[in-house]
Amino acid sequence: MLTGTFDPLLERARAHASEYLRHLPERHVGARAGRDELLSALRAPLSQRGEDGGAVIDLLAAQGERGTVASASPRYFGFVIGGSHPVALAADLLTSAWDQNAGIHATSPLAAVVEEVAGEWLLELFDLPRASGVGFVTGCQMANFTCLAAARHGVLRRVGWDVEADGLSGAPRVNIVVSAESHVTIDVAMRYLGLGTRALRRVEADAQGRMRPERLREVLAAFDGPTIVCAQAGNVNTGAFDPLREIGGIAHDAGAWLHVDGAFGLWARASRTHKALADGVELADSWATDAHKWLNVPYDCGVAIVRHAEDHRAAMTSAAAYLIQTGGAERDAVDWVPEFSRRARGVPVYATLRTLGREGVEALVDRCCARARQIAGILAAEAGVRVLNDVVLNQVLVRFGDDDAITRDVVTGVQRDGTCWLSGTTWHGMAAMRVSVSNWATSEDDAARSAAAIVRVFRALRGDRPA
């Protein structure tokens, strides 16, 4: 019955996708249609009998050309979004075709084994404890949530409280210590976990956004009872790393659980050149990262890693009489992540790691960092432009004319220009342009063209010459 049913539509979609990808390197990087235009094209009464599938695919493809931001472009530098590596995209297509529920081994032995192996490879790549629990989640928000759920379980278990059975009402207070520069996903995870954000104790950071260890020591000295410390590997603005070795020692001396948010910075561990930035990260109790950032797999692929696998499993696992869970050597993903019904999101990770190998991942990280330094160097040479951060990784913070309004206007002007796409931020009370380089395909020419476009827009705003 199914023979040939999928072929015409898949071929049609493949042709559209190939055309989209073929034009990607040279297209206007920003979206070229807004809400009103897209609604005009896409909104219609829901029909009684449906429409031709091929026509629907054609409609989506046509609006995709106008309404998507080319975030897979080699000149997309907004946020930390890596374009999909070809093998990752191909593996993701297989994942969709297989349509597996990767919740338990029984529903997909292939997905279970692939994720088991991919997790082992990631632990090797990051040089983290090999017995750690690993879970593949939607992104770094849920990776932080999963790790901090394990942390909540672990620190309360140590004082005799079963939070999964008894909840938080009447539980010993859990002290939460974070950097003043922690990412918003840490705060959101605390909300999800019922720990709240009002009581978060924020530790002062230095001029590059690194937690000050001496201040952490002072804060922890005033606490008693279960404590979780959240550090950072890769500041979202500057790319700076907290001094993790010193922080690890301080946290452990205080009996605290140390969690590291390494959304993109943890990938520095794959590079011999940049590994020293994350020195001491192995001392942590849990780590969160995102494979769509620097491994360049498609979205929906965060990774939660917990040193204490028993705490990880206890915080996440679920069981029901109708499920088939052997409890043996077979791996059930539901033991390590919040969701049961979920994609086999480890498949693109497996495919990309196996294709690139250690040297390929290292080259990807090093190449992006080199392109960030290249862009920073070109911009810093322009009169009136100031690079605000030490470019230690893949992040560049830039200010124009020492003026908030001009800086914001440059960001808007560059987005409108379309040569590249980047975003703005506020850094220590100042408006800044934020350049994030994390695409496997970004070349020296892409970096040079992008920097030239930024300079051109800035000069036009100063009245030097038309943009």
SULGIHU-V418564 format. One record per residue. RES is the residue in three letters. SS is DSSP state (@ for helix, = for strand, . for the rest). PHI is phi in whole degrees, 0 to 359 (NA if undefined). D_CENTER is the distance of its C-alpha to the mean C-alpha in Angstrom with 1 decimal. Layout:
res={RES:RES}
ss={SS:SS}
phi={PHI:PHI}
d_center={D_CENTER:D_CENTER}
//
This chain:
res={MET:LEU:THR:GLY:THR:PHE:ASP:PRO:LEU:LEU:GLU:ARG:ALA:ARG:ALA:HIS:ALA:SER:GLU:TYR:LEU:ARG:HIS:LEU:PRO:GLU:ARG:HIS:VAL:GLY:ALA:ARG:ALA:GLY:ARG:ASP:GLU:LEU:LEU:SER:ALA:LEU:ARG:ALA:PRO:LEU:SER:GLN:ARG:GLY:GLU:ASP:GLY:GLY:ALA:VAL:ILE:ASP:LEU:LEU:ALA:ALA:GLN:GLY:GLU:ARG:GLY:THR:VAL:ALA:SER:ALA:SER:PRO:ARG:TYR:PHE:GLY:PHE:VAL:ILE:GLY:GLY:SER:HIS:PRO:VAL:ALA:LEU:ALA:ALA:ASP:LEU:LEU:THR:SER:ALA:TRP:ASP:GLN:ASN:ALA:GLY:ILE:HIS:ALA:THR:SER:PRO:LEU:ALA:ALA:VAL:VAL:GLU:GLU:VAL:ALA:GLY:GLU:TRP:LEU:LEU:GLU:LEU:PHE:ASP:LEU:PRO:ARG:ALA:SER:GLY:VAL:GLY:PHE:VAL:THR:GLY:CYS:GLN:MET:ALA:ASN:PHE:THR:CYS:LEU:ALA:ALA:ALA:ARG:HIS:GLY:VAL:LEU:ARG:ARG:VAL:GLY:TRP:ASP:VAL:GLU:ALA:ASP:GLY:LEU:SER:GLY:ALA:PRO:ARG:VAL:ASN:ILE:VAL:VAL:SER:ALA:GLU:SER:HIS:VAL:THR:ILE:ASP:VAL:ALA:MET:ARG:TYR:LEU:GLY:LEU:GLY:THR:ARG:ALA:LEU:ARG:ARG:VAL:GLU:ALA:ASP:ALA:GLN:GLY:ARG:MET:ARG:PRO:GLU:ARG:LEU:ARG:GLU:VAL:LEU:ALA:ALA:PHE:ASP:GLY:PRO:THR:ILE:VAL:CYS:ALA:GLN:ALA:GLY:ASN:VAL:ASN:THR:GLY:ALA:PHE:ASP:PRO:LEU:ARG:GLU:ILE:GLY:GLY:ILE:ALA:HIS:ASP:ALA:GLY:ALA:TRP:LEU:HIS:VAL:ASP:GLY:ALA:PHE:GLY:LEU:TRP:ALA:ARG:ALA:SER:ARG:THR:HIS:LYS:ALA:LEU:ALA:ASP:GLY:VAL:GLU:LEU:ALA:ASP:SER:TRP:ALA:THR:ASP:ALA:HIS:LYS:TRP:LEU:ASN:VAL:PRO:TYR:ASP:CYS:GLY:VAL:ALA:ILE:VAL:ARG:HIS:ALA:GLU:ASP:HIS:ARG:ALA:ALA:MET:THR:SER:ALA:ALA:ALA:TYR:LEU:ILE:GLN:THR:GLY:GLY:ALA:GLU:ARG:ASP:ALA:VAL:ASP:TRP:VAL:PRO:GLU:PHE:SER:ARG:ARG:ALA:ARG:GLY:VAL:PRO:VAL:TYR:ALA:THR:LEU:ARG:THR:LEU:GLY:ARG:GLU:GLY:VAL:GLU:ALA:LEU:VAL:ASP:ARG:CYS:CYS:ALA:ARG:ALA:ARG:GLN:ILE:ALA:GLY:ILE:LEU:ALA:ALA:GLU:ALA:GLY:VAL:ARG:VAL:LEU:ASN:ASP:VAL:VAL:LEU:ASN:GLN:VAL:LEU:VAL:ARG:PHE:GLY:ASP:ASP:ASP:ALA:ILE:THR:ARG:ASP:VAL:VAL:THR:GLY:VAL:GLN:ARG:ASP:GLY:THR:CYS:TRP:LEU:SER:GLY:THR:THR:TRP:HIS:GLY:MET:ALA:ALA:MET:ARG:VAL:SER:VAL:SER:ASN:TRP:ALA:THR:SER:GLU:ASP:ASP:ALA:ALA:ARG:SER:ALA:ALA:ALA:ILE:VAL:ARG:VAL:PHE:ARG:ALA:LEU:ARG:GLY:ASP:ARG:PRO:ALA}
ss={.:.:.:.:.:.:@:@:@:@:@:@:@:@:@:@:@:@:@:@:@:@:@:@:.:.:.:.:.:.:.:.:.:.:@:@:@:@:@:@:@:@:.:.:.:.:.:.:.:.:.:.:@:@:@:@:@:@:@:@:@:@:@:@:@:@:@:.:.:.:.:.:.:.:.:=:.:.:.:.:.:.:.:.:.:@:@:@:@:@:@:@:@:@:@:@:@:@:.:.:.:.:.:.:@:@:@:.:@:@:@:@:@:@:@:@:@:@:@:@:@:@:@:@:@:@:.:.:.:.:.:.:=:=:=:=:=:.:.:@:@:@:@:@:@:@:@:@:@:@:@:@:@:@:@:@:@:@:.:.:.:.:@:@:@:@:.:.:.:.:.:.:.:.:=:=:=:=:=:.:.:.:.:@:@:@:@:@:@:@:@:@:.:.:.:.:.:.:.:.:=:=:=:.:=:.:.:.:.:.:=:.:@:@:@:@:@:@:@:@:@:.:.:.:.:.:=:=:=:=:=:=:=:.:.:.:.:.:.:.:=:.:.:@:@:@:@:@:@:@:@:@:@:.:.:.:=:=:=:=:=:.:.:.:@:@:@:@:@:@:.:.:.:.:@:@:@:@:.:.:@:@:@:.:.:=:=:=:=:=:@:@:@:@:.:.:.:.:.:.:.:=:=:=:=:=:.:.:@:@:@:@:@:@:@:@:.:.:.:.:.:.:.:.:.:.:.:.:.:.:.:.:@:@:@:.:.:.:.:.:.:.:.:.:.:@:@:@:@:@:@:@:@:@:@:@:@:@:@:@:@:@:@:@:@:@:@:@:@:@:@:@:@:@:@:@:@:@:@:@:.:.:.:.:=:=:=:.:.:.:.:.:.:.:=:=:=:=:=:=:.:.:.:@:@:@:@:@:@:@:@:@:@:@:@:@:@:.:.:.:=:.:=:=:=:=:=:.:.:=:=:=:=:=:=:=:.:.:.:.:.:.:.:@:@:@:@:@:@:@:@:@:@:@:@:@:@:@:@:@:@:@:.:.:.:.:.}
phi={NA:275:304:79:297:275:304:299:290:297:295:296:297:298:297:296:296:297:295:300:293:296:272:305:297:243:284:304:285:280:292:248:218:256:302:297:295:289:297:300:277:255:281:203:299:290:285:286:253:83:232:296:299:297:294:294:299:298:298:298:297:296:283:298:298:265:261:270:276:282:291:271:293:292:243:264:235:276:56:240:235:272:291:294:294:308:289:293:296:296:293:292:297:300:302:293:294:292:55:269:269:272:294:224:302:297:276:194:305:299:300:297:289:301:290:297:291:300:297:298:296:295:298:293:298:274:55:249:308:290:268:296:281:229:226:261:239:289:188:287:303:283:293:297:302:297:297:285:294:296:296:302:300:296:289:282:301:297:254:85:245:262:290:292:272:253:72:262:296:86:287:303:295:261:278:242:241:227:285:299:253:296:285:301:296:293:300:296:300:296:295:300:275:76:272:78:250:297:268:300:261:262:263:305:245:273:294:260:90:268:302:275:298:294:287:299:300:296:296:293:295:270:257:220:99:301:220:239:250:247:249:224:246:104:298:297:262:259:81:290:252:300:290:290:294:292:297:300:296:296:297:291:298:271:73:268:276:254:250:241:276:240:315:240:292:299:290:300:295:277:246:296:288:250:301:299:300:259:303:93:297:291:282:290:262:203:216:242:210:222:286:286:282:253:271:60:263:300:302:81:203:276:226:253:234:229:302:267:301:293:289:301:294:296:285:249:297:217:211:209:299:278:278:252:236:283:73:263:289:296:264:255:300:299:287:235:222:287:261:263:283:200:293:278:287:281:296:298:296:303:297:288:296:291:286:278:70:301:293:292:294:300:296:298:298:297:296:296:296:296:291:296:296:297:297:300:297:294:291:296:282:273:301:89:249:231:275:273:243:283:278:265:223:245:251:229:251:229:231:242:62:49:218:298:296:296:299:294:294:294:302:297:295:292:300:290:298:88:299:217:222:212:233:254:206:242:237:49:83:243:291:211:271:244:250:241:253:211:252:301:264:291:257:301:296:299:295:294:299:292:298:297:295:298:297:299:296:297:297:296:293:281:88:292:193:297:278}
d_center={41.2:37.7:39.0:38.0:36.5:33.0:34.0:34.9:31.8:29.5:31.3:31.2:27.4:27.0:29.3:27.4:24.1:25.7:27.3:24.0:22.4:25.7:25.7:22.0:22.6:25.4:24.7:24.2:20.5:20.6:21.8:25.6:26.4:25.8:26.3:30.0:30.3:27.9:29.6:32.9:31.9:30.1:31.9:34.9:37.0:35.9:38.6:41.0:41.0:37.7:37.2:37.0:33.7:33.9:34.6:31.5:29.3:31.1:30.5:26.7:26.5:28.7:26.7:23.4:25.0:25.5:22.9:19.6:17.6:17.5:13.7:14.5:17.2:17.5:18.2:15.3:13.9:12.6:9.4:6.9:7.4:9.0:12.1:13.1:15.3:18.8:19.1:15.7:17.0:20.4:19.3:17.4:20.8:22.6:20.3:21.3:24.9:25.2:24.0:23.6:22.9:21.1:22.0:24.8:26.5:29.5:27.7:26.1:27.1:25.3:21.8:22.6:23.7:21.0:18.3:20.7:21.0:17.3:16.7:19.6:18.4:15.1:17.3:19.6:17.1:15.7:19.3:18.7:21.5:22.3:23.5:20.2:19.0:16.0:14.5:12.3:10.9:9.5:5.9:5.1:8.1:10.2:9.3:10.6:13.4:14.4:14.7:16.5:18.7:19.8:20.4:22.5:24.4:25.0:26.3:28.5:29.8:31.0:33.2:34.4:32.5:31.0:28.4:27.8:31.5:32.7:29.8:29.4:32.8:35.0:32.4:32.4:30.2:26.8:26.1:22.6:22.0:19.0:18.7:19.9:16.7:14.3:11.3:12.6:10.6:13.0:15.9:15.0:14.8:18.2:19.5:18.7:20.3:23.4:23.2:22.9:21.9:25.4:26.1:23.0:24.5:22.6:23.4:24.3:22.2:23.7:23.7:20.5:18.6:19.3:20.7:24.4:25.5:29.0:28.0:26.0:29.2:31.2:29.1:29.0:32.8:33.4:31.7:33.2:31.8:28.4:25.7:21.9:20.4:16.7:15.9:13.1:12.1:11.1:12.2:10.3:13.7:15.4:13.2:15.9:15.8:17.9:21.0:19.8:23.0:25.1:23.0:22.9:26.7:27.2:25.2:27.0:30.3:29.8:28.9:25.5:22.4:19.7:16.0:13.4:10.0:8.5:4.7:6.0:9.6:10.4:10.7:13.6:15.5:16.0:18.0:21.5:21.4:18.4:18.6:20.8:18.3:16.8:20.4:21.0:17.6:19.5:21.6:19.0:19.5:16.0:12.5:9.0:6.2:3.8:6.6:6.0:4.9:8.0:9.9:10.0:10.6:10.9:8.9:9.4:8.2:6.6:9.1:11.5:14.1:17.3:20.3:22.8:22.5:25.4:23.6:20.4:22.7:25.0:22.3:21.0:23.9:26.2:29.4:32.0:35.5:34.7:31.7:32.3:30.7:32.7:31.4:32.2:30.3:28.4:24.8:24.0:20.3:21.3:22.2:18.6:16.6:17.6:18.5:21.5:21.4:18.3:17.4:17.8:14.1:14.9:17.2:15.1:13.6:17.3:18.5:16.2:16.9:20.5:20.9:19.4:20.5:20.0:21.4:19.4:16.0:17.6:19.0:15.7:14.2:17.7:18.3:15.3:16.5:20.0:19.4:17.9:21.1:23.2:22.1:22.6:26.0:27.2:26.3:27.8:31.0:31.6:34.0:32.5:28.9:27.2:24.0:23.1:20.9:21.5:19.3:18.3:15.1:13.5:13.9:17.3:18.8:22.1:25.0:27.9:31.5:30.5:30.5:27.9:29.5:29.7:26.1:24.9:27.4:26.1:22.6:24.3:26.6:24.1:22.2:25.7:26.7:24.1:24.1:20.5:18.1:16.5:16.3:18.1:17.6:20.1:20.3:23.0:24.9:24.8:23.4:21.3:19.6:16.0:15.4:12.1:12.9:10.6:12.8:15.0:17.9:18.2:21.7:24.0:25.7:22.6:21.9:25.6:25.9:23.1:24.5:27.9:26.9:25.5:28.8:30.9:29.6:30.1:33.6:34.5:33.6:35.9:38.5:38.7:38.6:37.3:33.7}
//
